[in-house]
Amino acid sequence: MQPSVNTPSVQPVLRPERPPDYLTRSIILLVILGPLCLFVGGSWLYTGLTLLTGPSGRSEVPAGMRALMEFLKAFVAVVGLIMPIMAVVKAAKVNSEFDAGNYAGADADSKAAAKYSKQSILFLVLIIIIMATELLRYFGSRRG
């Protein structure tokens, strides 16, 4: 009988599963929201400045209040532009963090990219709703 040899077993290095990076989703949102927010936000900013500096029109709402609403819509457009940029940055960091061995950082960046992508989708819907109400207001005033 041969004596049993106790060889230490080598444990393989286990790496956790790579978290999703959401890079494609954030790039698509940036391509859609980027030009839309720049165009619409610039238009709303110009309208607000025109309301403040131009001649006062006949309206039940003061010009300052209408300008404030236009500036708030322009602010929504600026935030709608920043959100997909942040999603792309966080999504790009996921792979580099994971490859560097920082698995917790990669997971946190993945969750942040998902959060920013969801918020970008909400801003896209919000901007579409604002644009739709603007169109309804425009066509409603053209009827009479």
C-alpha positions as CSV (number, residue, x, y, z in Angstrom):
1,M,0.0,0.0,0.0
2,Q,1.2,3.4,-0.9
3,P,1.1,6.2,1.7
4,S,-1.3,9.0,0.8
5,V,0.4,12.2,-0.2
6,N,-1.2,15.3,1.0
7,T,-0.7,17.9,-1.6
8,P,-2.1,21.3,-1.0
9,S,-4.9,22.0,-3.4
10,V,-4.6,25.2,-5.4
11,Q,-7.8,27.3,-5.3
12,P,-8.5,29.0,-8.5
13,V,-8.9,32.7,-8.3
14,L,-12.6,33.4,-8.7
15,R,-13.7,36.6,-10.2
16,P,-17.2,37.8,-9.9
17,E,-19.3,38.2,-13.0
18,R,-18.7,41.3,-14.9
19,P,-21.5,43.9,-14.2
20,P,-23.4,45.3,-17.1
21,D,-21.9,48.6,-18.3
22,Y,-25.0,50.2,-20.0
23,L,-22.6,51.9,-22.5
24,T,-24.8,51.3,-25.5
25,R,-27.9,52.6,-23.8
26,S,-26.1,55.7,-22.6
27,I,-24.5,56.5,-25.9
28,I,-27.9,56.2,-27.7
29,L,-29.5,58.5,-25.1
30,L,-26.7,61.0,-25.5
31,V,-27.1,61.0,-29.3
32,I,-30.8,61.6,-28.9
33,L,-30.9,64.0,-26.0
34,G,-27.7,66.0,-26.8
35,P,-28.9,67.8,-30.0
36,L,-32.5,67.9,-28.7
37,C,-31.6,69.6,-25.4
38,L,-29.2,72.0,-27.1
39,F,-31.7,73.1,-29.7
40,V,-34.8,73.2,-27.4
41,G,-32.9,74.7,-24.4
42,G,-31.3,77.4,-26.6
43,S,-34.8,78.2,-28.0
44,W,-36.3,78.5,-24.6
45,L,-33.4,80.6,-23.3
46,Y,-33.8,82.9,-26.3
47,T,-37.5,83.2,-25.7
48,G,-37.0,84.0,-22.1
49,L,-34.5,86.7,-22.9
50,T,-36.8,88.1,-25.5
51,L,-39.6,88.2,-23.0
52,L,-37.5,90.1,-20.6
53,T,-35.9,92.6,-23.0
54,G,-38.5,93.0,-25.6
55,P,-41.7,95.1,-25.7
56,S,-44.4,93.9,-23.3
57,G,-47.3,92.1,-25.0
58,R,-50.9,92.0,-23.9
59,S,-51.2,89.0,-21.6
60,E,-52.8,88.1,-18.3
61,V,-49.5,86.6,-17.1
62,P,-46.7,89.1,-16.4
63,A,-43.7,89.0,-18.7
64,G,-41.4,88.2,-15.8
65,M,-43.4,85.1,-14.9
66,R,-43.4,83.9,-18.5
67,A,-39.7,84.5,-18.8
68,L,-39.2,82.5,-15.5
69,M,-41.1,79.6,-17.0
70,E,-39.0,79.7,-20.1
71,F,-35.8,79.8,-18.0
72,L,-37.0,76.8,-16.0
73,K,-37.6,74.9,-19.2
74,A,-34.1,75.8,-20.4
75,F,-32.7,74.5,-17.1
76,V,-34.6,71.2,-17.6
77,A,-32.9,71.0,-21.0
78,V,-29.4,71.6,-19.5
79,V,-29.9,68.9,-16.9
80,G,-31.3,66.7,-19.7
81,L,-28.0,67.2,-21.5
82,I,-25.8,66.5,-18.4
83,M,-27.5,63.3,-17.4
84,P,-26.6,61.2,-20.5
85,I,-23.0,62.6,-20.4
86,M,-22.7,61.4,-16.8
87,A,-24.2,58.0,-17.8
88,V,-21.6,57.6,-20.5
89,V,-18.7,58.5,-18.1
90,K,-19.9,56.0,-15.5
91,A,-20.5,53.3,-18.1
92,A,-17.0,53.8,-19.5
93,K,-15.5,53.4,-16.0
94,V,-17.2,50.0,-15.4
95,N,-14.8,48.0,-17.6
96,S,-11.6,49.8,-16.4
97,E,-12.6,49.4,-12.8
98,F,-13.3,45.7,-13.3
99,D,-10.1,45.0,-15.2
100,A,-8.1,46.8,-12.4
101,G,-9.6,44.4,-9.8
102,N,-11.9,46.9,-8.1
103,Y,-15.0,44.8,-8.3
104,A,-17.0,46.8,-5.8
105,G,-16.2,50.0,-7.8
106,A,-17.2,48.4,-11.0
107,D,-20.5,47.3,-9.5
108,A,-21.1,50.8,-8.0
109,D,-20.3,52.4,-11.4
110,S,-22.7,50.0,-13.1
111,K,-25.5,50.9,-10.8
112,A,-24.8,54.6,-11.2
113,A,-24.8,54.3,-15.0
114,A,-28.1,52.5,-14.8
115,K,-29.5,55.2,-12.6
116,Y,-28.3,58.0,-14.9
117,S,-29.7,56.2,-17.9
118,K,-33.1,55.8,-16.3
119,Q,-33.1,59.5,-15.3
120,S,-32.1,60.4,-18.9
121,I,-35.1,58.5,-20.2
122,L,-37.3,60.4,-17.7
123,F,-35.8,63.7,-19.0
124,L,-36.5,62.7,-22.6
125,V,-40.1,62.0,-21.7
126,L,-40.4,65.3,-19.8
127,I,-38.9,67.3,-22.7
128,I,-41.3,65.5,-25.2
129,I,-44.2,66.4,-23.0
130,I,-43.1,70.0,-22.7
131,M,-42.7,70.2,-26.5
132,A,-46.1,68.7,-27.0
133,T,-47.8,71.2,-24.7
134,E,-46.0,74.0,-26.6
135,L,-47.3,72.7,-29.9
136,L,-50.8,72.4,-28.5
137,R,-50.6,75.9,-27.2
138,Y,-49.3,77.2,-30.6
139,F,-52.0,75.4,-32.6
140,G,-54.7,76.4,-30.1
141,S,-53.8,80.1,-30.5
142,R,-53.8,79.8,-34.3
143,R,-57.4,78.7,-34.6
144,G,-59.1,81.9,-33.7
